[in-house]
Each structure stands twice: as C-alpha cells, then as structure tokens.
Amino acid sequence: MTHSADHPSTPDQATGAGSDLDIRPPAMEDGAAMWRIARDSGTLDLNTSYAYLLMARDFAATSRLAVGDGQGVGFVLGYLRPTAPETLFIWQIAVDASQRGKKVAGRLLDDLLAELPEITTLETTITADNAASQRLFASFAERHGADEEVADLLEEHHFPDDGHGAELLHRITGLQRGR
Ligand SMILES: CC(C)(COP(=O)(O)OP(=O)(O)OC[C@H]1O[C@@H](n2cnc3c(N)ncnc32)[C@H](O)[C@@H]1OP(=O)(O)O)[C@@H](O)C(=O)NCCC(=O)NCCS
C-alpha cells in the first residue's frame, strides 16, 4: 500500500499494528535524504548524491521512502530487471539507526510487493557478515510463502577497488500476495 502525506499510514503486514511512519514512493528531491541515510548506515556502499537523485526520479515506482516527522528515516531503492521484468532487484535498503528493529525495512518491502502485482521474484545481494539484512529478507520470504535460495554472484575479485566482501545473491521466488 502507498500512502501520501495527506493520508495517514494504515496497519500493514510487517508490523501487524499501526505506525506513525508514512511509506511512499520517493520524489527526486528525496534522493538527498537517501544519500544521507546511506552515508550514515555504516554498512552500505555510498554512491554519489547524483546517483540517489536520479534513482529517486527514475525508479520511484519500485522504490520507497519511510518518513517520520517530515524526515526520511529509511529507504529502499529497487528496479525491475530489464531482462526479467517480473523480478524486483533491491539495490539498497537502509533504515536510520534510531528507527531500526521496528519493522520499518519489512514495511518498505511489503509496500513494494503490494503495489507491484507483476513481480513474482525478488533479488538482492548481501554480504555474509550482514545478519540483519539476511534476516530481513528471510523473514520477508517466510511472510509471503516464498522460497529463498542463496548463490555466489559478485565475488571479491570482481570488484576493481579494495575492501569489498563477496556479495551473495539472495533470490526469493514464488511470492504470494495476501498473506
Ligand atoms: C538491514 C536493515 C535495513 C534492517 O532494518 P530494520 O528496519 O531494523 O529491520 P526490521 O525491523 O524490519 O527487521 C526485519 C527482520 O530482521 C531482524 N533483524 C533486524 N536487525 C537485526 C540484527 N541486527 N540482527 C539480526 N536480526 C535482525 C528482525 O528481528 C526482523 O526479523 P523477524 O521478522 O524474524 O522478526 C537495517 O539494519 C540497516 O539499515 N542496516 C544498515 C544498512 C544495510 O546493511 N542494508 C542492507 C544491505 S544488503
């Protein structure tokens, strides 16, 4: 479900309860908040602010921003794979440290699934040491009756710069609605 600023959030699957956060597609201007959240995440690769502004503009339909008290506190940036448009690839997801553990990330993913009836598959990549992200996607798969497989994708030697751990492909198939 998508909520505009004029319409308060309603209960959703990940929380099972109401919430004071609004979940909505980003506008281009929200790229700035996404860049700040990514910068402060302590985990994500920080891309240029230009990249977040363009992604927010061009991939708004497959991305979401969580807003609390007028501030962006979490985001997910995704796109439909051009060669497999039933597959939503999650490029980055992050929640401000002050809001973690409150199912905000789960709500962001659930909102995308609810609004994108064409997707049956979700993919993302996660490093082996990111337990929070692994649990986030495993929980999402369980919640929607889907299967999750993990395979090698981006190995350390693929990265031209130093300091990248291998990114494993998490592929979630058979997503069910209304669960
Ligand atoms: C990963 C991240 C987005 C999760 O956001 P969040 O809003 O705190 O996650 P949620 O509250 O929706 O929790 C989702 C699930 O993960 C679990 N989880 C959350 N943080 C966890 C942690 N640190 N360790 C283990 N499990 C964790 C929750 O218990 C929940 O599981 P459940 O559904 O079985 O109860 C957040 O930790 C973050 O921004 N991390 C830094 C950026 C990052 O690593 N992004 C992912 C890159 S692939």
Ligand as a Chemical Component Dictionary entry (heavy atoms), coordinates in Angstrom:
data_LIG
# 
_chem_comp.id                   LIG 
_chem_comp.type                 NON-POLYMER 
_chem_comp.pdbx_formal_charge   0 
_chem_comp.three_letter_code    LIG 
# 
loop_
_chem_comp_atom.comp_id 
_chem_comp_atom.atom_id 
_chem_comp_atom.alt_atom_id 
_chem_comp_atom.type_symbol 
_chem_comp_atom.charge 
_chem_comp_atom.model_Cartn_x 
_chem_comp_atom.model_Cartn_y 
_chem_comp_atom.model_Cartn_z 
_chem_comp_atom.pdbx_ordinal 
LIG C1  C1  C 0 19.151 -4.208  7.407  1  
LIG C2  C2  C 0 18.247 -3.074  7.911  2  
LIG C3  C3  C 0 17.737 -2.310  6.694  3  
LIG C4  C4  C 0 17.061 -3.704  8.664  4  
LIG O1  O1  O 0 16.160 -2.639  9.016  5  
LIG P1  P1  P 0 15.106 -2.755  10.228 6  
LIG O2  O2  O 0 14.011 -1.795  9.961  7  
LIG O3  O3  O 0 15.814 -2.655  11.529 8  
LIG O4  O4  O 0 14.603 -4.261  10.040 9  
LIG P2  P2  P 0 13.223 -4.848  10.592 10 
LIG O5  O5  O 0 12.913 -4.240  11.919 11 
LIG O6  O6  O 0 12.192 -4.738  9.504  12 
LIG O7  O7  O 0 13.598 -6.376  10.865 13 
LIG C5  C5  C 0 13.493 -7.361  9.865  14 
LIG C6  C6  C 0 13.938 -8.670  10.461 15 
LIG O8  O8  O 0 15.368 -8.637  10.693 16 
LIG C7  C7  C 0 15.655 -8.897  12.068 17 
LIG N1  N1  N 0 16.774 -8.047  12.449 18 
LIG C8  C8  C 0 16.824 -6.695  12.429 19 
LIG N2  N2  N 0 18.026 -6.285  12.864 20 
LIG C9  C9  C 0 18.738 -7.408  13.154 21 
LIG C10 C10 C 0 20.041 -7.634  13.625 22 
LIG N3  N3  N 0 20.886 -6.604  13.885 23 
LIG N4  N4  N 0 20.466 -8.918  13.775 24 
LIG C11 C11 C 0 19.650 -9.957  13.488 25 
LIG N5  N5  N 0 18.376 -9.802  13.036 26 
LIG C12 C12 C 0 17.942 -8.528  12.876 27 
LIG C13 C13 C 0 14.391 -8.529  12.796 28 
LIG O9  O9  O 0 14.300 -9.206  14.046 29 
LIG C14 C14 C 0 13.344 -8.981  11.828 30 
LIG O10 O10 O 0 13.203 -10.374 11.889 31 
LIG P3  P3  P 0 11.743 -11.045 12.164 32 
LIG O11 O11 O 0 10.877 -10.570 11.026 33 
LIG O12 O12 O 0 12.026 -12.504 12.138 34 
LIG O13 O13 O 0 11.272 -10.524 13.480 35 
LIG C15 C15 C 0 18.999 -2.137  8.881  36 
LIG O14 O14 O 0 19.636 -2.911  9.883  37 
LIG C16 C16 C 0 20.044 -1.257  8.210  38 
LIG O15 O15 O 0 19.741 -0.162  7.721  39 
LIG N6  N6  N 0 21.313 -1.720  8.166  40 
LIG C17 C17 C 0 22.389 -0.952  7.525  41 
LIG C18 C18 C 0 22.258 -0.966  6.009  42 
LIG C19 C19 C 0 22.278 -2.379  5.431  43 
LIG O16 O16 O 0 23.045 -3.236  5.854  44 
LIG N7  N7  N 0 21.404 -2.607  4.427  45 
LIG C20 C20 C 0 21.288 -3.890  3.753  46 
LIG C21 C21 C 0 22.363 -4.079  2.751  47 
LIG S1  S1  S 0 22.133 -5.577  1.840  48 
# 
loop_
_chem_comp_bond.comp_id 
_chem_comp_bond.atom_id_1 
_chem_comp_bond.atom_id_2 
_chem_comp_bond.value_order 
_chem_comp_bond.pdbx_ordinal 
LIG C1  C2  SING 1  
LIG C2  C3  SING 2  
LIG C2  C4  SING 3  
LIG C2  C15 SING 4  
LIG C4  O1  SING 5  
LIG O1  P1  SING 6  
LIG P1  O2  DOUB 7  
LIG P1  O3  SING 8  
LIG P1  O4  SING 9  
LIG O4  P2  SING 10 
LIG P2  O5  DOUB 11 
LIG P2  O6  SING 12 
LIG P2  O7  SING 13 
LIG O7  C5  SING 14 
LIG C5  C6  SING 15 
LIG C6  O8  SING 16 
LIG C6  C14 SING 17 
LIG O8  C7  SING 18 
LIG C7  N1  SING 19 
LIG C7  C13 SING 20 
LIG N1  C8  SING 21 
LIG N1  C12 SING 22 
LIG C8  N2  DOUB 23 
LIG N2  C9  SING 24 
LIG C9  C10 SING 25 
LIG C9  C12 DOUB 26 
LIG C10 N3  SING 27 
LIG C10 N4  DOUB 28 
LIG N4  C11 SING 29 
LIG C11 N5  DOUB 30 
LIG N5  C12 SING 31 
LIG C13 O9  SING 32 
LIG C13 C14 SING 33 
LIG C14 O10 SING 34 
LIG O10 P3  SING 35 
LIG P3  O11 DOUB 36 
LIG P3  O12 SING 37 
LIG P3  O13 SING 38 
LIG C15 O14 SING 39 
LIG C15 C16 SING 40 
LIG C16 O15 DOUB 41 
LIG C16 N6  SING 42 
LIG N6  C17 SING 43 
LIG C17 C18 SING 44 
LIG C18 C19 SING 45 
LIG C19 O16 DOUB 46 
LIG C19 N7  SING 47 
LIG N7  C20 SING 48 
LIG C20 C21 SING 49 
LIG C21 S1  SING 50 
# 
